[in-house]
Amino acid sequence: MGAIWFFEDANLFKVLCPHKFKNYKKDHDFDAYRKNDYIYFEQDSANKIYLIEKGKVKIGYYAEDGNEVVKAILTRGEIFGEKAILGVNKRTEFAQSVDNATSICPIGVETMHGLMRENQSFSLRIYKFIGLRFRKLERRLQLLLFKDTKTRLLEFLNELKEDYGHCCPDTGDMVIEHPYTQKDIANLIGTSRPTLNIILNELKELNIIDFSRKEIRLKSVA
């Protein structure tokens, strides 16, 4: 799929935000969060879903040994807490702001169900999105469990290519303009930032990639 922000060529924020519906707008506010603030914790009641208007949100949980496992880092326009739509009553992960100015659009489950009842096509798209999200998270967790760090990074770059990549007409390189910091990427592939930096530089020396702060190039082998 393309970036979740452009789900089937439809901006989810424009489609879902209650500010766009006059029946809900007067009772609706955005919630602001600073860096490290939690939107919800594991075991909290799951009665809302959330859209990111601005900033970034980390989704994760704590393993039995106390280590944090990061499932996703989501950015502007993306949706989270979506299991509530399926009737899950308790959160199975936490959601935490990782930006100093994160703005969230909360949507009550009943409001969401009402919007879905009113539009069957929209409802089907939401369920398709949830299925794609679950498969993507399952694949990432399998990588964390069974693959070495270098393989996890290369698989993650392939994911980024699908979501943010375009081909440079001059060089044939796949250019990935992404929203993640190196710390974000390290968290997502389950490694440290120094280890990530070592592997990125190894791949650069092998002319497999080139990278800067917000851009990664997968080098053309032609």
N, CA and C atoms as a LAMMPS dump frame, in Angstrom:
ITEM: TIMESTEP
0
ITEM: NUMBER OF ATOMS
666
ITEM: BOX BOUNDS ff ff ff
-5.0000000000000000e+02 5.0000000000000000e+02
-5.0000000000000000e+02 5.0000000000000000e+02
-5.0000000000000000e+02 5.0000000000000000e+02
ITEM: ATOMS id mol type element x y z
1 1 1 N 0.843 -1.192 0
2 1 2 C 0 0 0
3 1 3 C 0.871 1.231 0
4 2 1 N 0.327 2.353 -0.411
5 2 2 C 1.067 3.593 -0.305
6 2 3 C 1.049 4.064 1.125
7 3 1 N 1.58 5.25 1.383
8 3 2 C 1.556 5.759 2.742
9 3 3 C 0.115 5.78 3.247
10 4 1 N -0.07 5.416 4.507
11 4 2 C -1.414 5.378 5.079
12 4 3 C -2.076 6.752 4.963
13 5 1 N -1.244 7.78 4.979
14 5 2 C -1.721 9.166 4.809
15 5 3 C -2.547 9.305 3.53
16 6 1 N -2.222 8.558 2.489
17 6 2 C -2.969 8.603 1.24
18 6 3 C -3.645 7.256 0.998
19 7 1 N -4.483 6.87 1.924
20 7 2 C -5.17 5.579 1.834
21 7 3 C -6.146 5.583 0.663
22 8 1 N -5.843 4.762 -0.355
23 8 2 C -6.645 4.707 -1.578
24 8 3 C -6.896 6.107 -2.132
25 9 1 N -5.815 6.893 -2.163
26 9 2 C -5.85 8.248 -2.714
27 9 3 C -6.8 9.176 -1.957
28 10 1 N -7.126 8.839 -0.725
29 10 2 C -8.002 9.694 0.077
30 10 3 C -7.285 10.088 1.358
31 11 1 N -7.184 11.381 1.596
32 11 2 C -6.551 11.876 2.805
33 11 3 C -7.433 11.497 3.998
34 12 1 N -6.95 10.581 4.849
35 12 2 C -7.776 10.086 5.955
36 12 3 C -8.204 11.206 6.887
37 13 1 N -7.33 12.16 7.111
38 13 2 C -7.698 13.24 8.018
39 13 3 C -8.893 14.022 7.474
40 14 1 N -8.87 14.305 6.18
41 14 2 C -9.991 15.023 5.558
42 14 3 C -11.268 14.193 5.577
43 15 1 N -11.102 12.877 5.435
44 15 2 C -12.272 12 5.379
45 15 3 C -12.898 11.795 6.757
46 16 1 N -12.043 11.62 7.787
47 16 2 C -12.529 11.158 9.074
48 16 3 C -12.748 12.231 10.125
49 17 1 N -11.96 13.301 10.083
50 17 2 C -11.996 14.239 11.204
51 17 3 C -13.395 14.813 11.42
52 18 1 N -13.928 14.715 12.659
53 18 2 C -15.275 15.236 12.931
54 18 3 C -15.434 16.728 12.656
55 19 1 N -14.314 17.475 12.57
56 19 2 C -14.427 18.881 12.193
57 19 3 C -15.055 19.038 10.813
58 20 1 N -14.992 17.977 10.004
59 20 2 C -15.539 18.051 8.648
60 20 3 C -17.047 17.782 8.622
61 21 1 N -17.611 17.391 9.766
62 21 2 C -19.028 17.049 9.817
63 21 3 C -19.731 17.994 10.781
64 22 1 N -20.681 18.769 10.277
65 22 2 C -21.289 19.821 11.09
66 22 3 C -21.985 19.264 12.328
67 23 1 N -22.459 18.019 12.265
68 23 2 C -23.145 17.44 13.423
69 23 3 C -22.205 17.149 14.583
70 24 1 N -20.905 17.052 14.297
71 24 2 C -19.938 16.706 15.338
72 24 3 C -19.009 17.865 15.686
73 25 1 N -18.889 18.826 14.793
74 25 2 C -17.85 19.848 14.927
75 25 3 C -17.965 20.648 16.213
76 26 1 N -19.18 21.011 16.605
77 26 2 C -19.34 21.896 17.761
78 26 3 C -18.903 21.236 19.064
79 27 1 N -18.903 19.929 19.12
80 27 2 C -18.525 19.22 20.348
81 27 3 C -17.128 18.615 20.279
82 28 1 N -16.352 19.049 19.29
83 28 2 C -15.083 18.36 19.045
84 28 3 C -13.89 19.292 19.218
85 29 1 N -12.86 18.79 19.876
86 29 2 C -11.611 19.542 20.055
87 29 3 C -10.427 18.656 19.693
88 30 1 N -9.325 19.312 19.343
89 30 2 C -8.072 18.603 19.171
90 30 3 C -7.366 18.515 20.519
91 31 1 N -6.589 17.442 20.708
92 31 2 C -5.809 17.274 21.932
93 31 3 C -4.341 17.509 21.617
94 32 1 N -3.667 18.288 22.475
95 32 2 C -2.251 18.617 22.275
96 32 3 C -1.385 17.817 23.25
97 33 1 N -0.253 17.325 22.752
98 33 2 C 0.667 16.546 23.574
99 33 3 C 2.099 17.025 23.35
100 34 1 N 2.885 17.008 24.419
101 34 2 C 4.31 17.319 24.335
102 34 3 C 5.097 16.013 24.177
103 35 1 N 6.385 16.153 23.932
104 35 2 C 7.238 14.975 23.786
105 35 3 C 7.193 14.122 25.048
106 36 1 N 7.039 12.804 24.867
107 36 2 C 6.981 11.786 25.923
108 36 3 C 5.639 11.706 26.647
109 37 1 N 4.687 12.594 26.315
110 37 2 C 3.342 12.459 26.872
111 37 3 C 2.676 11.202 26.3
112 38 1 N 1.884 10.529 27.133
113 38 2 C 1.159 9.346 26.676
114 38 3 C -0.26 9.731 26.273
115 39 1 N -0.694 9.212 25.14
116 39 2 C -2.092 9.363 24.726
117 39 3 C -2.933 8.31 25.432
118 40 1 N -2.416 7.094 25.522
119 40 2 C -3.039 6.059 26.349
120 40 3 C -1.983 5.025 26.737
121 41 1 N -2.329 4.237 27.761
122 41 2 C -1.453 3.191 28.273
123 41 3 C -2.067 1.818 27.985
124 42 1 N -1.232 0.78 28.108
125 42 2 C -1.755 -0.579 28.061
126 42 3 C -2.827 -0.745 29.142
127 43 1 N -3.879 -1.444 28.807
128 43 2 C -5.009 -1.737 29.686
129 43 3 C -5.977 -0.575 29.864
130 44 1 N -5.702 0.586 29.273
131 44 2 C -6.69 1.663 29.295
132 44 3 C -7.93 1.243 28.511
133 45 1 N -9.052 1.857 28.826
134 45 2 C -10.282 1.604 28.091
135 45 3 C -10.125 2.049 26.641
136 46 1 N -10.572 1.212 25.704
137 46 2 C -10.447 1.509 24.275
138 46 3 C -11.79 2.007 23.754
139 47 1 N -12.031 3.306 23.892
140 47 2 C -13.314 3.862 23.46
141 47 3 C -13.171 4.953 22.398
142 48 1 N -11.951 5.128 21.876
143 48 2 C -11.716 6.13 20.836
144 48 3 C -10.695 5.591 19.851
145 49 1 N -10.728 6.148 18.636
146 49 2 C -9.601 6.017 17.724
147 49 3 C -9.047 7.418 17.502
148 50 1 N -7.855 7.506 16.928
149 50 2 C -7.161 8.785 16.878
150 50 3 C -6.545 9.015 15.504
151 51 1 N -6.591 10.272 15.068
152 51 2 C -5.911 10.718 13.863
153 51 3 C -4.862 11.752 14.239
154 52 1 N -3.697 11.654 13.636
155 52 2 C -2.617 12.596 13.93
156 52 3 C -2.734 13.789 12.989
157 53 1 N -3.026 14.962 13.561
158 53 2 C -3.064 16.181 12.757
159 53 3 C -1.656 16.728 12.55
160 54 1 N -0.805 16.569 13.574
161 54 2 C 0.561 17.11 13.516
162 54 3 C 1.427 16.34 14.495
163 55 1 N 2.693 16.113 14.141
164 55 2 C 3.617 15.446 15.044
165 55 3 C 3.774 13.966 14.753
166 56 1 N 4.318 13.234 15.748
167 56 2 C 4.563 11.791 15.605
168 56 3 C 4.166 11.075 16.882
169 57 1 N 3.702 9.836 16.713
170 57 2 C 3.243 9.019 17.842
171 57 3 C 3.891 7.64 17.756
172 58 1 N 4.427 7.189 18.888
173 58 2 C 5.032 5.856 18.984
174 58 3 C 4.018 4.888 19.571
175 59 1 N 3.863 3.735 18.919
176 59 2 C 2.994 2.664 19.398
177 59 3 C 3.884 1.498 19.837
178 60 1 N 3.686 1.002 21.06
179 60 2 C 4.537 -0.082 21.528
180 60 3 C 3.96 -0.766 22.751
181 61 1 N 4.743 -1.682 23.287
182 61 2 C 4.347 -2.369 24.519
183 61 3 C 5.618 -2.779 25.26
184 62 1 N 5.449 -3.238 26.493
185 62 2 C 6.583 -3.691 27.287
186 62 3 C 6.564 -5.209 27.395
187 63 1 N 7.686 -5.826 27.02
188 63 2 C 7.813 -7.274 27.101
189 63 3 C 7.931 -7.707 28.562
190 64 1 N 7.869 -9.011 28.787
191 64 2 C 7.922 -9.54 30.152
192 64 3 C 9.215 -9.168 30.866
193 65 1 N 10.307 -9.004 30.098
194 65 2 C 11.58 -8.621 30.722
195 65 3 C 11.692 -7.125 30.967
196 66 1 N 10.611 -6.377 30.65
197 66 2 C 10.596 -4.94 30.895
198 66 3 C 11.097 -4.098 29.744
199 67 1 N 11.608 -4.73 28.688
200 67 2 C 12.114 -3.981 27.543
201 67 3 C 10.959 -3.464 26.689
202 68 1 N 11.147 -2.264 26.176
203 68 2 C 10.146 -1.654 25.306
204 68 3 C 10.252 -2.222 23.894
205 69 1 N 9.116 -2.606 23.326
206 69 2 C 9.053 -3.066 21.94
207 69 3 C 8.241 -2.034 21.152
208 70 1 N 8.866 -1.428 20.161
209 70 2 C 8.199 -0.404 19.355
210 70 3 C 7.571 -1.064 18.133
211 71 1 N 6.245 -0.976 18.019
212 71 2 C 5.526 -1.591 16.905
213 71 3 C 5.437 -0.661 15.705
214 72 1 N 5.315 0.64 15.953
215 72 2 C 5.164 1.592 14.85
216 72 3 C 5.461 2.993 15.358
217 73 1 N 5.927 3.839 14.448
218 73 2 C 6.01 5.276 14.702
219 73 3 C 5.208 5.934 13.588
220 74 1 N 4.13 6.585 13.967
221 74 2 C 3.151 7.105 13.016
222 74 3 C 3.288 8.614 12.895
223 75 1 N 2.939 9.136 11.739
224 75 2 C 3.118 10.559 11.458
225 75 3 C 1.805 11.185 10.992
226 76 1 N 1.899 12.42 10.562
227 76 2 C 0.744 13.238 10.209
228 76 3 C -0.216 12.502 9.274
229 77 1 N -1.499 12.495 9.665
230 77 2 C -2.528 11.89 8.842
231 77 3 C -2.809 10.434 9.137
232 78 1 N -1.964 9.783 9.964
233 78 2 C -2.154 8.356 10.217
234 78 3 C -3.113 8.127 11.385
235 79 1 N -3.685 6.94 11.404
236 79 2 C -4.706 6.567 12.37
237 79 3 C -4.108 5.555 13.354
238 80 1 N -4.532 5.606 14.616
239 80 2 C -4.13 4.565 15.566
240 80 3 C -5.249 4.344 16.579
241 81 1 N -5.105 3.266 17.364
242 81 2 C -6.171 2.866 18.273
243 81 3 C -7.323 2.188 17.558
244 82 1 N -7.059 1.712 16.328
245 82 2 C -8.137 1.222 15.458
246 82 3 C -8.765 -0.078 15.922
247 83 1 N -8.109 -0.803 16.834
248 83 2 C -8.711 -2.055 17.323
249 83 3 C -10.044 -1.806 18.03
250 84 1 N -10.237 -0.571 18.526
251 84 2 C -11.498 -0.243 19.194
252 84 3 C -12.687 -0.396 18.254
253 85 1 N -12.447 -0.178 16.955
254 85 2 C -13.524 -0.332 15.973
255 85 3 C -14.031 -1.769 15.952
256 86 1 N -13.121 -2.714 16.237
257 86 2 C -13.466 -4.137 16.16
258 86 3 C -14.041 -4.672 17.46
259 87 1 N -14.22 -3.796 18.463
260 87 2 C -14.826 -4.222 19.718
261 87 3 C -13.841 -4.58 20.81
262 88 1 N -12.536 -4.332 20.584
263 88 2 C -11.545 -4.567 21.638
264 88 3 C -11.74 -3.51 22.724
265 89 1 N -11.95 -3.936 23.959
266 89 2 C -12.325 -3.011 25.032
267 89 3 C -11.144 -2.413 25.787
268 90 1 N -9.987 -3.101 25.761
269 90 2 C -8.809 -2.637 26.49
270 90 3 C -7.635 -2.474 25.532
271 91 1 N -6.801 -1.477 25.789
272 91 2 C -5.619 -1.27 24.964
273 91 3 C -4.598 -2.373 25.216
274 92 1 N -4.005 -2.861 24.143
275 92 2 C -2.962 -3.881 24.267
276 92 3 C -1.572 -3.293 24.027
277 93 1 N -1.509 -1.965 23.835
278 93 2 C -0.24 -1.293 23.666
279 93 3 C -0.377 0.127 24.203
280 94 1 N 0.735 0.85 24.259
281 94 2 C 0.679 2.26 24.631
282 94 3 C 0.855 3.12 23.385
283 95 1 N 0.415 4.375 23.484
284 95 2 C 0.64 5.366 22.434
285 95 3 C 1.273 6.579 23.09
286 96 1 N 2.413 7.023 22.58
287 96 2 C 3.195 8.085 23.212
288 96 3 C 3.65 9.097 22.164
289 97 1 N 3.497 10.375 22.47
290 97 2 C 3.985 11.422 21.576
291 97 3 C 5.508 11.433 21.573
292 98 1 N 6.096 11.56 20.391
293 98 2 C 7.551 11.675 20.303
294 98 3 C 7.964 13.012 19.71
295 99 1 N 7.019 13.944 19.59
296 99 2 C 7.298 15.315 19.159
297 99 3 C 6.856 16.281 20.243
298 100 1 N 7.423 17.474 20.213
299 100 2 C 7.074 18.476 21.221
300 100 3 C 5.744 19.162 20.952
301 101 1 N 5.218 19.004 19.752
302 101 2 C 3.945 19.654 19.42
303 101 3 C 3.099 18.699 18.601
304 102 1 N 2.59 17.657 19.255
305 102 2 C 1.733 16.68 18.584
306 102 3 C 0.272 17.062 18.802
307 103 1 N -0.494 17.083 17.735
308 103 2 C -1.917 17.41 17.797
309 103 3 C -2.721 16.213 17.298
310 104 1 N -3.676 15.783 18.109
311 104 2 C -4.434 14.559 17.846
312 104 3 C -5.921 14.869 17.717
313 105 1 N -6.552 14.236 16.745
314 105 2 C -8.002 14.311 16.573
315 105 3 C -8.614 13.018 17.098
316 106 1 N -9.252 13.033 18.285
317 106 2 C -9.882 11.821 18.805
318 106 3 C -11.287 11.638 18.227
319 107 1 N -11.648 10.402 17.954
320 107 2 C -12.968 10.086 17.427
321 107 3 C -13.561 8.971 18.283
322 108 1 N -14.701 9.232 18.904
323 108 2 C -15.369 8.211 19.693
324 108 3 C -15.778 7.024 18.835
325 109 1 N -15.726 5.836 19.426
326 109 2 C -16.064 4.631 18.67
327 109 3 C -17.489 4.704 18.128
328 110 1 N -18.413 5.21 18.936
329 110 2 C -19.803 5.297 18.465
330 110 3 C -19.92 6.255 17.286
331 111 1 N -19.185 7.365 17.335
332 111 2 C -19.175 8.296 16.205
333 111 3 C -18.648 7.61 14.962
334 112 1 N -17.547 6.864 15.131
335 112 2 C -16.944 6.158 14.006
336 112 3 C -17.898 5.131 13.429
337 113 1 N -18.554 4.364 14.298
338 113 2 C -19.51 3.373 13.821
339 113 3 C -20.668 4.041 13.066
340 114 1 N -21.088 5.196 13.542
341 114 2 C -22.147 5.926 12.852
342 114 3 C -21.728 6.353 11.456
343 115 1 N -20.492 6.872 11.32
344 115 2 C -19.986 7.264 10.008
345 115 3 C -19.883 6.056 9.082
346 116 1 N -19.495 4.911 9.64
347 116 2 C -19.359 3.705 8.823
348 116 3 C -20.72 3.164 8.386
349 117 1 N -21.729 3.266 9.252
350 117 2 C -23.076 2.812 8.88
351 117 3 C -23.657 3.656 7.76
352 118 1 N -23.291 4.94 7.755
353 118 2 C -23.844 5.861 6.768
354 118 3 C -23.202 5.693 5.389
355 119 1 N -22.048 5.025 5.319
356 119 2 C -21.325 4.942 4.05
357 119 3 C -20.651 3.578 3.954
358 120 1 N -21.273 2.655 3.212
359 120 2 C -20.754 1.294 3.122
360 120 3 C -19.377 1.257 2.468
361 121 1 N -19.169 2.054 1.43
362 121 2 C -17.876 2.087 0.752
363 121 3 C -16.773 2.522 1.708
364 122 1 N -17.074 3.564 2.481
365 122 2 C -16.123 4.05 3.478
366 122 3 C -15.843 2.96 4.509
367 123 1 N -16.871 2.256 4.943
368 123 2 C -16.726 1.188 5.928
369 123 3 C -15.8 0.091 5.417
370 124 1 N -15.968 -0.31 4.16
371 124 2 C -15.118 -1.352 3.585
372 124 3 C -13.67 -0.901 3.509
373 125 1 N -13.454 0.365 3.193
374 125 2 C -12.087 0.889 3.115
375 125 3 C -11.423 0.875 4.485
376 126 1 N -12.191 1.19 5.521
377 126 2 C -11.634 1.177 6.874
378 126 3 C -11.229 -0.243 7.271
379 127 1 N -12.096 -1.225 6.995
380 127 2 C -11.756 -2.603 7.343
381 127 3 C -10.553 -3.101 6.54
382 128 1 N -10.453 -2.683 5.288
383 128 2 C -9.292 -3.048 4.471
384 128 3 C -8.028 -2.447 5.067
385 129 1 N -8.118 -1.197 5.473
386 129 2 C -6.977 -0.533 6.108
387 129 3 C -6.529 -1.276 7.359
388 130 1 N -7.49 -1.671 8.197
389 130 2 C -7.145 -2.378 9.439
390 130 3 C -6.437 -3.694 9.126
391 131 1 N -6.942 -4.419 8.123
392 131 2 C -6.309 -5.679 7.742
393 131 3 C -4.88 -5.476 7.265
394 132 1 N -4.653 -4.441 6.449
395 132 2 C -3.307 -4.143 5.974
396 132 3 C -2.383 -3.748 7.123
397 133 1 N -2.91 -2.963 8.052
398 133 2 C -2.107 -2.548 9.207
399 133 3 C -1.687 -3.752 10.036
400 134 1 N -2.617 -4.678 10.294
401 134 2 C -2.298 -5.862 11.094
402 134 3 C -1.225 -6.709 10.407
403 135 1 N -1.347 -6.886 9.084
404 135 2 C -0.36 -7.703 8.373
405 135 3 C 1.02 -7.05 8.402
406 136 1 N 1.042 -5.736 8.283
407 136 2 C 2.314 -5.014 8.308
408 136 3 C 2.986 -5.14 9.675
409 137 1 N 2.224 -5.005 10.753
410 137 2 C 2.771 -5.133 12.099
411 137 3 C 3.23 -6.559 12.371
412 138 1 N 2.466 -7.534 11.883
413 138 2 C 2.854 -8.93 12.074
414 138 3 C 4.183 -9.221 11.38
415 139 1 N 4.354 -8.696 10.171
416 139 2 C 5.607 -8.894 9.438
417 139 3 C 6.776 -8.261 10.174
418 140 1 N 6.556 -7.077 10.722
419 140 2 C 7.636 -6.401 11.448
420 140 3 C 8.027 -7.163 12.711
421 141 1 N 7.054 -7.689 13.436
422 141 2 C 7.366 -8.451 14.649
423 141 3 C 8.091 -9.749 14.308
424 142 1 N 7.743 -10.385 13.18
425 142 2 C 8.464 -11.582 12.75
426 142 3 C 9.922 -11.26 12.438
427 143 1 N 10.157 -10.098 11.824
428 143 2 C 11.527 -9.676 11.542
429 143 3 C 12.315 -9.47 12.828
430 144 1 N 11.681 -8.847 13.824
431 144 2 C 12.362 -8.599 15.097
432 144 3 C 12.761 -9.91 15.775
433 145 1 N 11.924 -10.925 15.617
434 145 2 C 12.169 -12.193 16.302
435 145 3 C 13.189 -13.075 15.588
436 146 1 N 13.184 -13.066 14.256
437 146 2 C 13.901 -14.104 13.536
438 146 3 C 15.022 -13.613 12.619
439 147 1 N 15.183 -12.328 12.423
440 147 2 C 16.18 -11.84 11.471
441 147 3 C 17.275 -11.043 12.178
442 148 1 N 18.475 -11.033 11.55
443 148 2 C 19.567 -10.232 12.102
444 148 3 C 19.33 -8.754 11.795
445 149 1 N 20.096 -7.888 12.443
446 149 2 C 19.851 -6.448 12.366
447 149 3 C 19.964 -5.913 10.947
448 150 1 N 20.967 -6.37 10.202
449 150 2 C 21.15 -5.891 8.833
450 150 3 C 19.956 -6.261 7.961
451 151 1 N 19.466 -7.497 8.104
452 151 2 C 18.296 -7.927 7.337
453 151 3 C 17.07 -7.115 7.73
454 152 1 N 16.916 -6.857 9.031
455 152 2 C 15.768 -6.049 9.488
456 152 3 C 15.804 -4.658 8.863
457 153 1 N 17.016 -4.075 8.792
458 153 2 C 17.135 -2.746 8.195
459 153 3 C 16.779 -2.778 6.715
460 154 1 N 17.296 -3.762 5.979
461 154 2 C 17.004 -3.832 4.548
462 154 3 C 15.516 -4.052 4.29
463 155 1 N 14.869 -4.88 5.105
464 155 2 C 13.426 -5.085 4.971
465 155 3 C 12.665 -3.797 5.274
466 156 1 N 13.13 -3.062 6.294
467 156 2 C 12.481 -1.799 6.634
468 156 3 C 12.635 -0.785 5.5
469 157 1 N 13.811 -0.751 4.863
470 157 2 C 14.012 0.154 3.729
471 157 3 C 13.076 -0.194 2.581
472 158 1 N 12.801 -1.493 2.401
473 158 2 C 11.832 -1.886 1.376
474 158 3 C 10.432 -1.391 1.707
475 159 1 N 10.073 -1.426 2.995
476 159 2 C 8.784 -0.864 3.418
477 159 3 C 8.734 0.631 3.14
478 160 1 N 9.821 1.327 3.499
479 160 2 C 9.873 2.771 3.26
480 160 3 C 9.76 3.078 1.766
481 161 1 N 10.378 2.241 0.956
482 161 2 C 10.318 2.441 -0.498
483 161 3 C 8.876 2.395 -0.987
484 162 1 N 8.095 1.452 -0.459
485 162 2 C 6.694 1.335 -0.863
486 162 3 C 5.89 2.555 -0.437
487 163 1 N 6.21 3.085 0.757
488 163 2 C 5.395 4.172 1.312
489 163 3 C 5.842 5.562 0.864
490 164 1 N 7.157 5.751 0.693
491 164 2 C 7.682 7.109 0.484
492 164 3 C 8.61 7.24 -0.721
493 165 1 N 8.812 6.152 -1.464
494 165 2 C 9.835 6.171 -2.505
495 165 3 C 9.357 6.643 -3.865
496 166 1 N 10.295 7.209 -4.63
497 166 2 C 10.067 7.5 -6.04
498 166 3 C 11.395 7.348 -6.787
499 167 1 N 11.309 7.024 -8.051
500 167 2 C 12.511 6.791 -8.844
501 167 3 C 13.057 8.104 -9.379
502 168 1 N 14.358 8.324 -9.187
503 168 2 C 15.009 9.514 -9.732
504 168 3 C 15.229 9.313 -11.226
505 169 1 N 14.657 10.171 -12.064
506 169 2 C 14.77 9.968 -13.515
507 169 3 C 16.203 10.126 -14.036
508 170 1 N 17.039 10.866 -13.313
509 170 2 C 18.404 11.119 -13.78
510 170 3 C 19.362 9.978 -13.461
511 171 1 N 19.207 9.365 -12.27
512 171 2 C 20.163 8.358 -11.822
513 171 3 C 19.596 6.939 -11.79
514 172 1 N 18.269 6.823 -11.762
515 172 2 C 17.647 5.513 -11.589
516 172 3 C 17.592 5.066 -10.146
517 173 1 N 18.129 5.884 -9.224
518 173 2 C 18.071 5.554 -7.799
519 173 3 C 16.626 5.61 -7.31
520 174 1 N 16.311 4.798 -6.292
521 174 2 C 15.036 4.913 -5.595
522 174 3 C 15.233 5.89 -4.446
523 175 1 N 14.577 7.029 -4.51
524 175 2 C 14.736 8.084 -3.515
525 175 3 C 13.602 7.979 -2.494
526 176 1 N 13.968 7.834 -1.218
527 176 2 C 12.984 7.696 -0.139
528 176 3 C 13.042 8.944 0.729
529 177 1 N 12.026 9.784 0.631
530 177 2 C 11.925 10.982 1.473
531 177 3 C 10.964 10.651 2.603
532 178 1 N 11.504 10.434 3.787
533 178 2 C 10.749 9.842 4.892
534 178 3 C 10.709 10.779 6.1
535 179 1 N 9.815 10.53 7.071
536 179 2 C 9.66 11.421 8.226
537 179 3 C 10.43 10.98 9.471
538 180 1 N 11.272 9.945 9.387
539 180 2 C 11.854 9.338 10.578
540 180 3 C 13.257 9.845 10.881
541 181 1 N 13.57 9.956 12.166
542 181 2 C 14.934 10.198 12.599
543 181 3 C 15.666 8.858 12.677
544 182 1 N 17.002 8.913 12.835
545 182 2 C 17.744 7.655 13.007
546 182 3 C 17.311 6.946 14.287
547 183 1 N 16.981 7.703 15.308
548 183 2 C 16.494 7.087 16.547
549 183 3 C 15.179 6.352 16.296
550 184 1 N 14.274 6.961 15.523
551 184 2 C 13.011 6.302 15.176
552 184 3 C 13.272 4.972 14.474
553 185 1 N 14.146 4.998 13.471
554 185 2 C 14.428 3.786 12.691
555 185 3 C 15.042 2.71 13.581
556 186 1 N 15.988 3.125 14.449
557 186 2 C 16.608 2.165 15.368
558 186 3 C 15.556 1.506 16.257
559 187 1 N 14.628 2.297 16.775
560 187 2 C 13.558 1.75 17.614
561 187 3 C 12.693 0.759 16.837
562 188 1 N 12.384 1.112 15.599
563 188 2 C 11.477 0.281 14.804
564 188 3 C 12.093 -1.055 14.402
565 189 1 N 13.417 -1.101 14.259
566 189 2 C 14.043 -2.37 13.87
567 189 3 C 14.7 -3.051 15.062
568 190 1 N 14.5 -2.498 16.262
569 190 2 C 14.961 -3.155 17.475
570 190 3 C 16.462 -3.176 17.651
571 191 1 N 17.109 -2.037 17.434
572 191 2 C 18.548 -1.946 17.632
573 191 3 C 18.892 -0.601 18.248
574 192 1 N 20.185 -0.373 18.492
575 192 2 C 20.63 0.903 19.039
576 192 3 C 20.962 1.858 17.891
577 193 1 N 20.96 3.142 18.203
578 193 2 C 21.302 4.125 17.166
579 193 3 C 22.748 3.964 16.682
580 194 1 N 23.747 3.725 17.57
581 194 2 C 25.113 3.506 17.069
582 194 3 C 25.227 2.308 16.129
583 195 1 N 24.523 1.197 16.458
584 195 2 C 24.56 0.018 15.584
585 195 3 C 23.932 0.329 14.231
586 196 1 N 22.81 1.047 14.254
587 196 2 C 22.168 1.447 13.001
588 196 3 C 23.122 2.275 12.157
589 197 1 N 23.808 3.225 12.777
590 197 2 C 24.716 4.105 12.043
591 197 3 C 25.857 3.314 11.404
592 198 1 N 26.367 2.309 12.123
593 198 2 C 27.436 1.462 11.583
594 198 3 C 26.954 0.722 10.332
595 199 1 N 25.739 0.141 10.414
596 199 2 C 25.223 -0.63 9.278
597 199 3 C 24.91 0.284 8.096
598 200 1 N 24.345 1.461 8.364
599 200 2 C 24.072 2.411 7.28
600 200 3 C 25.365 2.787 6.554
601 201 1 N 26.415 3.022 7.309
602 201 2 C 27.687 3.4 6.687
603 201 3 C 28.322 2.229 5.931
604 202 1 N 28.135 1.004 6.44
605 202 2 C 28.618 -0.174 5.709
606 202 3 C 27.91 -0.294 4.363
607 203 1 N 26.587 -0.106 4.371
608 203 2 C 25.813 -0.182 3.128
609 203 3 C 26.194 0.946 2.176
610 204 1 N 26.527 2.108 2.742
611 204 2 C 26.962 3.23 1.905
612 204 3 C 28.299 2.931 1.249
613 205 1 N 29.228 2.343 1.997
614 205 2 C 30.54 1.996 1.447
615 205 3 C 30.42 0.956 0.337
616 206 1 N 29.422 0.078 0.445
617 206 2 C 29.192 -0.939 -0.575
618 206 3 C 28.39 -0.395 -1.761
619 207 1 N 28.073 0.906 -1.722
620 207 2 C 27.302 1.579 -2.768
621 207 3 C 25.909 0.977 -2.946
622 208 1 N 25.356 0.472 -1.816
623 208 2 C 23.981 -0.033 -1.838
624 208 3 C 23.003 1.096 -1.555
625 209 1 N 23.4 1.997 -0.669
626 209 2 C 22.564 3.151 -0.33
627 209 3 C 23.424 4.402 -0.23
628 210 1 N 22.749 5.532 -0.21
629 210 2 C 23.316 6.799 0.245
630 210 3 C 22.255 7.406 1.137
631 211 1 N 22.629 8.245 2.071
632 211 2 C 21.612 8.778 2.978
633 211 3 C 22.009 10.14 3.528
634 212 1 N 20.978 10.893 3.866
635 212 2 C 21.121 12.163 4.578
636 212 3 C 20.047 12.183 5.659
637 213 1 N 19.804 13.327 6.267
638 213 2 C 18.92 13.388 7.432
639 213 3 C 17.513 12.886 7.133
640 214 1 N 16.938 13.293 6.019
641 214 2 C 15.549 12.927 5.722
642 214 3 C 15.403 12.208 4.388
643 215 1 N 16.512 11.723 3.843
644 215 2 C 16.444 11.05 2.557
645 215 3 C 17.381 9.856 2.539
646 216 1 N 16.895 8.752 2.006
647 216 2 C 17.708 7.562 1.766
648 216 3 C 17.581 7.213 0.29
649 217 1 N 18.713 6.947 -0.34
650 217 2 C 18.712 6.542 -1.744
651 217 3 C 19.141 5.089 -1.851
652 218 1 N 18.299 4.276 -2.487
653 218 2 C 18.687 2.923 -2.83
654 218 3 C 19.326 2.99 -4.2
655 219 1 N 20.6 2.689 -4.253
656 219 2 C 21.376 2.938 -5.468
657 219 3 C 20.979 1.993 -6.596
658 220 1 N 20.927 2.539 -7.796
659 220 2 C 20.635 1.738 -8.978
660 220 3 C 21.83 0.847 -9.291
661 221 1 N 21.551 -0.432 -9.599
662 221 2 C 22.629 -1.359 -9.923
663 221 3 C 22.81 -1.498 -11.431
664 222 1 N 21.988 -0.765 -12.176
665 222 2 C 22.068 -0.855 -13.644
666 222 3 C 23.341 -0.186 -14.158
